[in-house]
Amino acid sequence: MIKKYVVDNIVSVESKTVYSDYLMREVKIDLYIPVNMQQFDEVSLLLINDGQDLPKMFFNSLLSNLVVEEKITPLLCVGIYCGEERKREYGTAYSADFKQRGDKAGLYSKFVIEELIPFIRKKLHAPSFKEKAFAGFSLGGLSALDIVWNHPNEFSKVGIFSGSLWWRRKDYDNGYDDEIDRLMHLQILKGNYYPWLKFFFECGKLDETADRNKNGIIDSIDDTLDLIIQLKIKGYTEQHIKYVELEDGKHDIATWAKSFPEFLCWGWNNKP
């Protein structure tokens, strides 16, 4: 249960719209701004996909609690509302999946890098931030990971909650192979090692029931653990990776709200 402090001067929330030439639509965003901040070069920026879900998890209270309790350093969070073509805009820019979902993921990446971040900087008169990170839930988590992995000079951290890491280029009945057909795993296999990147993964044991290889472990956990193995093969260690598995975790907002404070404290701990 998220405690709701009655605090008016910790985090302010501003809703804005950004027109995207790439997506050819208005994109709504919510900015969760730490008040009394004058210079944003000492503040980290966290972008969050599916920003429309943040009010449902009382995100302002969640963030304010951690600030009041001095558990995290100053953090500017921006919730990005999804559009009607969520399954086309989220995904992997590398390739659409076997149903051609995610065919606009490349355009969404361009929106984030070339339109959204410059808009935020201009809005807040912030020429730079201390660091930038991205997070998301389900398919939004896959999108966040894809964008961070392909723009390592922009970002330093990523949070993936119940990530859709099964995203694949072949159907299970069309010669699918775990080793070569999961699109995010394939990108990491072929990618480079960026030692400053850090990864937070959350999975719930009740995320789903599917178990395609019949090993007694649901696919969402299998896919996440396999991706962590790929990261470790690439050179990442326990210093770079945090994995949280919730016994009662489901594929829902309540579970993500429960685990989000751990992500924030992992990424922006206020301890020396």
C-alpha positions in Angstrom: 0.0 0.0 0.0 1.4 3.4 -1.0 1.2 6.0 1.8 -0.3 9.2 0.6 1.4 12.1 2.3 -0.5 15.4 2.3 2.5 17.4 1.0 2.0 20.2 -1.5 5.6 21.4 -2.0 7.6 18.2 -2.7 6.7 17.2 -6.3 4.6 19.3 -8.7 2.8 17.6 -11.6 2.4 19.4 -14.9 0.6 17.9 -17.9 1.8 19.0 -21.4 1.4 17.9 -25.0 4.2 17.5 -27.5 3.4 17.3 -31.2 5.6 14.7 -32.9 6.3 15.0 -36.6 7.6 11.4 -36.5 4.4 10.0 -35.0 2.1 12.6 -36.6 0.2 13.0 -33.4 0.0 14.9 -30.1 1.7 13.0 -27.3 0.6 13.8 -23.7 3.2 13.8 -21.0 3.1 14.4 -17.2 6.1 16.0 -15.7 6.8 15.1 -12.0 9.0 18.0 -11.0 10.9 18.3 -7.7 10.0 21.8 -6.5 12.5 24.4 -5.5 15.0 23.1 -8.0 16.8 25.9 -9.8 19.5 24.0 -11.7 18.5 20.8 -13.4 22.1 19.7 -14.3 22.1 18.2 -10.8 18.8 16.4 -11.3 18.4 13.0 -13.1 15.8 12.5 -15.8 13.6 9.4 -15.8 11.3 8.8 -18.7 8.5 6.3 -18.2 6.4 4.6 -20.9 2.7 4.1 -20.4 2.6 7.3 -18.3 -1.2 7.1 -18.3 -0.8 4.3 -15.7 1.2 6.4 -13.2 -1.8 8.3 -11.7 -3.4 4.9 -11.1 -0.4 3.9 -8.9 -0.5 7.3 -7.0 2.9 8.0 -8.5 3.2 11.5 -7.2 2.7 10.2 -3.6 5.1 7.3 -4.3 7.8 9.8 -5.4 7.1 12.3 -2.7 7.3 9.6 0.0 10.8 8.7 -1.1 11.9 12.3 -1.2 10.4 13.1 2.2 12.1 10.0 3.7 15.4 11.1 2.0 15.7 7.8 0.3 16.5 9.2 -3.2 18.3 12.1 -4.8 16.4 14.7 -6.8 14.7 13.1 -9.8 12.6 14.5 -12.6 10.1 11.9 -13.9 8.2 12.2 -17.1 5.3 9.9 -17.8 4.7 9.4 -21.6 1.1 8.5 -22.4 0.8 5.8 -25.0 -1.2 6.4 -28.2 -3.8 4.4 -30.0 -1.1 2.5 -31.9 0.7 1.4 -28.8 1.5 -2.0 -30.2 3.0 -0.4 -33.3 5.0 2.3 -31.5 6.4 0.1 -28.7 8.6 -2.8 -29.6 12.1 -3.0 -31.1 13.4 -0.6 -33.7 15.7 -3.4 -34.9 12.7 -5.2 -36.4 8.9 -5.6 -36.2 7.7 -8.9 -34.7 6.3 -11.8 -36.6 2.9 -10.1 -36.8 4.5 -6.8 -37.9 3.8 -5.2 -34.5 6.3 -2.6 -33.5 6.7 -1.4 -37.1 6.7 2.2 -35.7 9.2 1.6 -32.9 11.9 3.3 -34.9 9.8 6.4 -35.2 9.0 6.3 -31.5 12.7 6.2 -30.7 13.3 9.2 -32.9 10.4 11.0 -31.1 12.0 10.3 -27.7 15.5 11.3 -28.7 14.9 14.1 -31.2 11.6 15.7 -30.0 10.7 14.8 -26.4 14.1 15.3 -24.6 14.7 18.6 -26.4 11.2 19.7 -25.4 11.8 18.8 -21.8 15.1 20.7 -21.8 13.5 23.8 -23.3 10.5 23.6 -21.0 12.7 23.5 -17.9 15.5 25.6 -19.2 17.8 22.7 -18.6 20.8 22.4 -21.0 21.7 19.1 -19.4 20.7 16.6 -16.7 22.9 14.7 -14.2 21.9 11.5 -16.1 19.0 10.1 -18.1 17.1 6.8 -17.6 14.1 5.0 -19.0 11.5 2.6 -17.6 8.4 0.9 -18.7 5.8 -1.8 -18.0 5.2 -4.9 -20.2 5.6 -3.9 -23.8 6.5 -0.4 -22.6 9.4 -2.1 -20.7 10.6 -3.7 -23.9 10.5 -0.4 -25.6 12.4 1.4 -22.8 15.1 -1.3 -23.0 15.3 -1.1 -26.7 15.8 2.6 -26.7 18.4 2.6 -24.0 20.4 -0.2 -25.6 20.4 1.6 -28.9 21.2 5.0 -27.5 23.9 4.2 -24.8 25.4 7.7 -25.0 22.0 9.2 -24.0 21.1 6.9 -21.1 22.7 5.2 -18.1 19.9 3.1 -16.5 16.8 1.2 -17.5 13.9 -0.3 -15.6 11.9 -3.2 -17.1 8.8 -4.3 -15.2 7.1 -7.5 -16.5 8.9 -6.9 -19.8 7.6 -8.3 -23.0 11.0 -10.0 -23.7 9.3 -12.8 -25.7 9.1 -10.3 -28.6 10.0 -12.5 -31.5 10.5 -12.6 -35.3 8.9 -16.0 -35.8 5.8 -17.7 -34.6 6.2 -20.7 -32.3 4.8 -22.9 -35.1 7.1 -21.6 -37.8 10.5 -22.9 -36.8 10.9 -20.6 -33.8 14.2 -21.0 -31.9 14.9 -19.3 -28.5 18.5 -18.7 -29.4 18.0 -16.6 -32.5 14.4 -15.4 -32.7 13.8 -13.2 -29.6 14.5 -9.8 -30.9 15.8 -8.1 -27.8 18.1 -11.0 -27.0 19.4 -11.0 -30.5 20.3 -7.3 -30.3 22.3 -7.8 -27.1 24.0 -10.8 -28.7 25.1 -8.7 -31.6 25.7 -5.5 -29.6 28.6 -3.9 -27.8 29.5 -3.6 -24.1 28.7 -0.2 -22.6 30.2 -0.4 -19.0 28.1 2.5 -17.7 24.7 1.0 -18.4 22.7 -0.5 -15.6 19.6 -2.7 -15.7 16.7 -3.3 -13.3 14.3 -6.2 -14.0 11.1 -7.1 -12.2 9.1 -10.2 -12.8 6.2 -11.7 -10.9 5.6 -15.4 -10.5 2.0 -14.8 -11.5 2.8 -12.6 -14.5 1.3 -15.3 -16.8 0.8 -19.1 -17.0 2.5 -19.8 -20.4 5.5 -22.2 -20.3 6.5 -23.0 -23.9 9.4 -25.2 -23.0 7.6 -27.0 -20.2 10.4 -26.5 -17.7 8.1 -25.4 -14.9 9.1 -21.7 -15.2 6.7 -19.2 -16.8 7.9 -17.6 -20.0 8.2 -14.1 -18.7 10.7 -15.2 -16.1 12.5 -17.5 -18.5 12.9 -14.7 -21.1 14.1 -12.3 -18.5 16.7 -14.6 -17.0 17.9 -15.6 -20.5 18.4 -11.9 -21.3 20.3 -11.4 -18.1 22.6 -14.3 -19.1 23.1 -12.6 -22.5 24.1 -9.4 -20.7 26.5 -11.3 -18.5 28.1 -13.0 -21.5 28.5 -9.5 -22.9 30.4 -8.4 -19.8 27.9 -7.1 -17.4 28.0 -8.2 -13.7 25.9 -8.1 -10.6 27.1 -4.5 -10.2 25.2 -3.6 -13.4 22.1 -5.8 -13.0 19.3 -5.9 -10.4 16.7 -8.7 -10.7 13.6 -8.7 -8.5 11.1 -11.6 -8.5 7.9 -11.2 -6.6 6.2 -14.4 -5.3 2.8 -12.8 -5.6 3.6 -10.5 -8.5 1.1 -10.2 -11.3 1.0 -8.5 -14.7 -0.7 -5.4 -13.3 -0.4 -1.9 -12.0 -0.5 -2.8 -8.4 2.5 -5.1 -8.7 4.5 -2.5 -10.6 3.6 0.2 -8.0 4.8 -2.2 -5.3 8.2 -2.7 -7.0 8.8 0.8 -8.4 10.2 2.3 -5.1 12.8 -0.5 -5.1 13.8 0.5 -8.6 14.0 4.2 -7.6 16.1 3.4 -4.5 18.4 1.1 -6.5 19.0 3.8 -9.1 19.0 7.0 -7.1 19.9 6.0 -3.6 20.5 9.0 -1.3 23.2 7.2 0.7 26.8 8.4 0.3 
